[in-house]
Amino acid sequence: MTGAGDSETRERARDRSEAYRGRRRYGRVLVSVEIESHQLAALERLALLDVGNRDKKAVAAAVQRFLEAAPHISAVGDALWPEAEKTG
Protein backbone atom coordinates (compact mmCIF):
# COMPACT_ATOMS: atom_id res chain seq x y z
CA MET A 1 0.00 0.00 0.00
CA THR A 2 1.44 3.35 -1.01
CA GLY A 3 0.80 6.48 0.97
CA ALA A 4 0.30 10.06 -0.09
CA GLY A 5 3.97 10.75 0.61
CA ASP A 6 5.11 8.11 -1.87
CA SER A 7 2.84 9.55 -4.55
CA GLU A 8 4.14 13.08 -3.95
CA THR A 9 7.73 11.84 -4.03
CA ARG A 10 7.16 10.11 -7.37
CA GLU A 11 5.46 13.21 -8.77
CA ARG A 12 8.37 15.46 -7.74
CA ALA A 13 10.86 12.99 -9.25
CA ARG A 14 8.85 12.91 -12.48
CA ASP A 15 8.79 16.74 -12.60
CA ARG A 16 12.56 16.91 -12.05
CA SER A 17 13.15 14.35 -14.81
CA GLU A 18 10.93 16.24 -17.25
CA ALA A 19 12.66 19.52 -16.41
CA TYR A 20 16.07 17.89 -16.94
CA ARG A 21 15.04 16.45 -20.30
CA GLY A 22 13.61 19.83 -21.33
CA ARG A 23 16.86 21.61 -20.47
CA ARG A 24 18.90 19.05 -22.39
CA ARG A 25 16.55 19.21 -25.39
CA TYR A 26 16.81 22.99 -25.71
CA GLY A 27 20.44 23.41 -24.61
CA ARG A 28 19.60 25.20 -21.39
CA VAL A 29 21.84 25.28 -18.34
CA LEU A 30 20.56 25.42 -14.77
CA VAL A 31 22.64 27.79 -12.61
CA SER A 32 22.49 29.49 -9.24
CA VAL A 33 22.74 33.27 -9.32
CA GLU A 34 23.24 35.58 -6.36
CA ILE A 35 21.75 39.05 -6.71
CA GLU A 36 22.83 41.94 -4.48
CA SER A 37 20.71 44.92 -3.50
CA HIS A 38 22.28 47.27 -6.06
CA GLN A 39 21.58 44.70 -8.79
CA LEU A 40 17.97 44.43 -7.65
CA ALA A 41 17.74 48.21 -7.84
CA ALA A 42 19.11 48.09 -11.38
CA LEU A 43 16.45 45.55 -12.38
CA GLU A 44 13.84 47.89 -10.90
CA ARG A 45 15.24 50.88 -12.83
CA LEU A 46 15.06 48.83 -16.03
CA ALA A 47 11.40 48.06 -15.20
CA LEU A 48 12.14 44.34 -15.20
CA LEU A 49 11.17 44.00 -11.55
CA ASP A 50 8.44 45.76 -9.57
CA VAL A 51 9.80 48.12 -6.94
CA GLY A 52 10.13 46.36 -3.59
CA ASN A 53 9.26 42.92 -4.98
CA ARG A 54 11.70 40.38 -3.56
CA ASP A 55 9.82 37.21 -4.46
CA LYS A 56 12.36 34.67 -5.75
CA LYS A 57 10.26 33.75 -8.77
CA ALA A 58 9.81 37.40 -9.74
CA VAL A 59 13.54 38.08 -9.37
CA ALA A 60 14.37 34.98 -11.42
CA ALA A 61 11.97 36.09 -14.16
CA ALA A 62 13.52 39.59 -14.18
CA VAL A 63 17.03 38.17 -14.50
CA GLN A 64 15.85 35.86 -17.28
CA ARG A 65 14.31 38.79 -19.20
CA PHE A 66 17.54 40.76 -18.74
CA LEU A 67 19.65 37.91 -20.09
CA GLU A 68 17.27 37.36 -23.00
CA ALA A 69 17.77 41.01 -24.02
CA ALA A 70 21.56 40.95 -23.67
CA PRO A 71 22.42 39.62 -27.17
CA HIS A 72 20.21 42.26 -28.79
CA ILE A 73 21.73 45.03 -26.71
CA SER A 74 25.26 43.90 -27.55
CA ALA A 75 24.31 43.91 -31.25
CA VAL A 76 23.47 47.61 -30.92
CA GLY A 77 27.06 48.25 -29.91
CA ASP A 78 28.30 46.30 -32.91
CA ALA A 79 26.06 48.36 -35.18
CA LEU A 80 27.23 51.67 -33.67
CA TRP A 81 30.92 50.80 -33.69
CA PRO A 82 31.70 48.28 -36.44
CA GLU A 83 35.07 46.53 -36.35
CA ALA A 84 36.12 48.05 -39.69
CA GLU A 85 35.93 51.60 -38.31
CA LYS A 86 38.09 50.97 -35.26
CA THR A 87 41.40 52.77 -35.26
CA GLY A 88 44.47 51.03 -34.01
C-alpha positions in Angstrom: 0.0 0.0 0.0 1.4 3.4 -1.0 0.8 6.5 1.0 0.3 10.1 -0.1 4.0 10.8 0.6 5.1 8.1 -1.9 2.8 9.5 -4.5 4.1 13.1 -3.9 7.7 11.8 -4.0 7.2 10.1 -7.4 5.5 13.2 -8.8 8.4 15.5 -7.7 10.9 13.0 -9.2 8.8 12.9 -12.5 8.8 16.7 -12.6 12.6 16.9 -12.1 13.1 14.3 -14.8 10.9 16.2 -17.2 12.7 19.5 -16.4 16.1 17.9 -16.9 15.0 16.5 -20.3 13.6 19.8 -21.3 16.9 21.6 -20.5 18.9 19.0 -22.4 16.6 19.2 -25.4 16.8 23.0 -25.7 20.4 23.4 -24.6 19.6 25.2 -21.4 21.8 25.3 -18.3 20.6 25.4 -14.8 22.6 27.8 -12.6 22.5 29.5 -9.2 22.7 33.3 -9.3 23.2 35.6 -6.4 21.8 39.1 -6.7 22.8 41.9 -4.5 20.7 44.9 -3.5 22.3 47.3 -6.1 21.6 44.7 -8.8 18.0 44.4 -7.6 17.7 48.2 -7.8 19.1 48.1 -11.4 16.5 45.6 -12.4 13.8 47.9 -10.9 15.2 50.9 -12.8 15.1 48.8 -16.0 11.4 48.1 -15.2 12.1 44.3 -15.2 11.2 44.0 -11.5 8.4 45.8 -9.6 9.8 48.1 -6.9 10.1 46.4 -3.6 9.3 42.9 -5.0 11.7 40.4 -3.6 9.8 37.2 -4.5 12.4 34.7 -5.8 10.3 33.7 -8.8 9.8 37.4 -9.7 13.5 38.1 -9.4 14.4 35.0 -11.4 12.0 36.1 -14.2 13.5 39.6 -14.2 17.0 38.2 -14.5 15.8 35.9 -17.3 14.3 38.8 -19.2 17.5 40.8 -18.7 19.6 37.9 -20.1 17.3 37.4 -23.0 17.8 41.0 -24.0 21.6 40.9 -23.7 22.4 39.6 -27.2 20.2 42.3 -28.8 21.7 45.0 -26.7 25.3 43.9 -27.6 24.3 43.9 -31.2 23.5 47.6 -30.9 27.1 48.3 -29.9 28.3 46.3 -32.9 26.1 48.4 -35.2 27.2 51.7 -33.7 30.9 50.8 -33.7 31.7 48.3 -36.4 35.1 46.5 -36.3 36.1 48.1 -39.7 35.9 51.6 -38.3 38.1 51.0 -35.3 41.4 52.8 -35.3 44.5 51.0 -34.0 
